[in-house]
Amino acid sequence: MKGIDRFERAVRYLRKEVNEEIPAQQILLLITVSQQEGITQHALGEALGMLGGSVSRNVRSLAQWAERSKDGNLVQKGAGL
C-alpha cells in the first residue's frame, strides 16, 4: 500500500498547490505527462481514453495563459503548470 500512500500525498499536494478541487482527470493527465515528458495531446488522449477536446480543455486549465479583461488589462489564467 506504499504506492497508495504516495498517491494520496501527491493528490493532497496538488489540491493544496494547484486547486483544492482538481478533478481526477487532471491528476491522471499530470501523472501521465510527468512519466512521458514531451507526450503530445493526441497521444495523451489515446493513453487516457479521452477525446481530443477533453485533453485540450484539461491541458489548457493546467497551463498558463493571459486574457484581456473587459477593461483591457491582461489577466493571467490557468494553474501555471
LOTI-364009 format. One record per residue (C-alpha): x, y, z; residue number from 1; residue in three letters. Coordinates in pm, 1 decimal, padded with zeros to 6 digits, m for minus. Example, Ala and Ser with C-alpha at 12.3 -4.5 7.8 and 13.67 -1.06 7.14 Angstrom:
REM LOTI-364009
[[01230.0; m00450.0; 00780.0]; 1; "ALA"]
[[01367.0; m00106.0; 00714.0]; 2; "SER"]
END
This chain:
REM LOTI-364009
[[00000.0; 00000.0; 00000.0]; 1; "MET"]
[[00302.4; 00231.3; m00013.2]; 2; "LYS"]
[[00201.1; 00329.8; m00365.6]; 3; "GLY"]
[[m00144.4; 00435.4; m00247.1]; 4; "ILE"]
[[00011.2; 00639.7; 00033.1]; 5; "ASP"]
[[00237.4; 00820.1; m00214.7]; 6; "ARG"]
[[m00057.9; 00879.7; m00444.4]; 7; "PHE"]
[[m00260.0; 01024.0; m00156.5]; 8; "GLU"]
[[00025.7; 01260.9; m00067.0]; 9; "ARG"]
[[00051.5; 01366.8; m00431.7]; 10; "ALA"]
[[m00322.4; 01436.1; m00453.6]; 11; "VAL"]
[[m00314.2; 01634.4; m00128.7]; 12; "ARG"]
[[m00016.7; 01834.4; m00261.0]; 13; "TYR"]
[[m00191.7; 01910.5; m00590.8]; 14; "LEU"]
[[m00507.8; 02015.3; m00410.5]; 15; "ARG"]
[[m00308.0; 02246.5; m00187.5]; 16; "LYS"]
[[m00078.3; 02394.8; m00452.7]; 17; "GLU"]
[[m00288.2; 02386.0; m00770.9]; 18; "VAL"]
[[m00658.5; 02367.6; m00696.6]; 19; "ASN"]
[[m00840.1; 02226.7; m00396.5]; 20; "GLU"]
[[m01098.3; 02078.7; m00632.5]; 21; "GLU"]
[[m00865.3; 01949.6; m00905.7]; 22; "ILE"]
[[m01053.5; 01680.5; m01098.4]; 23; "PRO"]
[[m00922.9; 01324.8; m01105.2]; 24; "ALA"]
[[m00897.2; 01350.9; m01485.6]; 25; "GLN"]
[[m00644.7; 01635.2; m01449.9]; 26; "GLN"]
[[m00447.9; 01445.6; m01185.4]; 27; "ILE"]
[[m00422.8; 01147.0; m01419.5]; 28; "LEU"]
[[m00317.1; 01376.3; m01702.9]; 29; "LEU"]
[[m00043.3; 01531.8; m01486.8]; 30; "LEU"]
[[00084.6; 01189.7; m01380.6]; 31; "ILE"]
[[00095.7; 01072.5; m01742.6]; 32; "THR"]
[[00279.2; 01384.9; m01860.3]; 33; "VAL"]
[[00531.4; 01355.7; m01576.6]; 34; "SER"]
[[00602.7; 00996.0; m01676.5]; 35; "GLN"]
[[00620.4; 01067.9; m02051.2]; 36; "GLN"]
[[00773.7; 01411.8; m02089.9]; 37; "GLU"]
[[00705.9; 01556.5; m02433.2]; 38; "GLY"]
[[00396.3; 01343.4; m02497.3]; 39; "ILE"]
[[00158.1; 01500.5; m02747.7]; 40; "THR"]
[[m00202.6; 01584.8; m02671.0]; 41; "GLN"]
[[m00310.1; 01324.4; m02926.0]; 42; "HIS"]
[[m00101.8; 01056.0; m02753.9]; 43; "ALA"]
[[m00238.1; 01168.6; m02414.0]; 44; "LEU"]
[[m00590.4; 01120.9; m02541.8]; 45; "GLY"]
[[m00510.4; 00771.9; m02665.6]; 46; "GLU"]
[[m00328.7; 00675.5; m02345.0]; 47; "ALA"]
[[m00608.1; 00801.6; m02120.3]; 48; "LEU"]
[[m00906.3; 00716.8; m02339.0]; 49; "GLY"]
[[m01003.0; 01084.0; m02361.2]; 50; "MET"]
[[m01141.2; 01272.2; m02659.5]; 51; "LEU"]
[[m00924.9; 01545.5; m02810.9]; 52; "GLY"]
[[m01145.5; 01825.5; m02681.7]; 53; "GLY"]
[[m01126.3; 01692.8; m02326.2]; 54; "SER"]
[[m00747.9; 01666.2; m02343.3]; 55; "VAL"]
[[m00720.3; 02017.6; m02482.6]; 56; "SER"]
[[m00950.5; 02165.1; m02213.9]; 57; "ARG"]
[[m00764.4; 01988.4; m01933.0]; 58; "ASN"]
[[m00420.9; 02086.0; m02062.9]; 59; "VAL"]
[[m00535.2; 02446.2; m02101.7]; 60; "ARG"]
[[m00668.0; 02463.1; m01746.1]; 61; "SER"]
[[m00337.2; 02328.9; m01612.0]; 62; "LEU"]
[[m00125.2; 02561.0; m01826.6]; 63; "ALA"]
[[m00092.4; 02938.3; m01802.1]; 64; "GLN"]
[[m00210.7; 03198.4; m02048.5]; 65; "TRP"]
[[m00322.8; 03558.7; m02049.4]; 66; "ALA"]
[[m00657.2; 03705.9; m02148.3]; 67; "GLU"]
[[m00769.2; 04064.5; m02175.0]; 68; "ARG"]
[[m01028.0; 04164.5; m01919.4]; 69; "SER"]
[[m01323.2; 04389.2; m02007.7]; 70; "LYS"]
[[m01116.8; 04691.9; m01905.0]; 71; "ASP"]
[[m00832.4; 04587.5; m02138.7]; 72; "GLY"]
[[m00584.2; 04464.6; m01876.8]; 73; "ASN"]
[[m00406.7; 04130.4; m01915.8]; 74; "LEU"]
[[m00521.2; 03871.8; m01662.5]; 75; "VAL"]
[[m00325.8; 03551.6; m01600.9]; 76; "GLN"]
[[m00538.5; 03238.6; m01624.1]; 77; "LYS"]
[[m00482.3; 02868.5; m01559.2]; 78; "GLY"]
[[m00285.0; 02679.4; m01297.3]; 79; "ALA"]
[[00055.6; 02780.2; m01432.9]; 80; "GLY"]
[[00186.4; 02428.3; m01479.1]; 81; "LEU"]
END
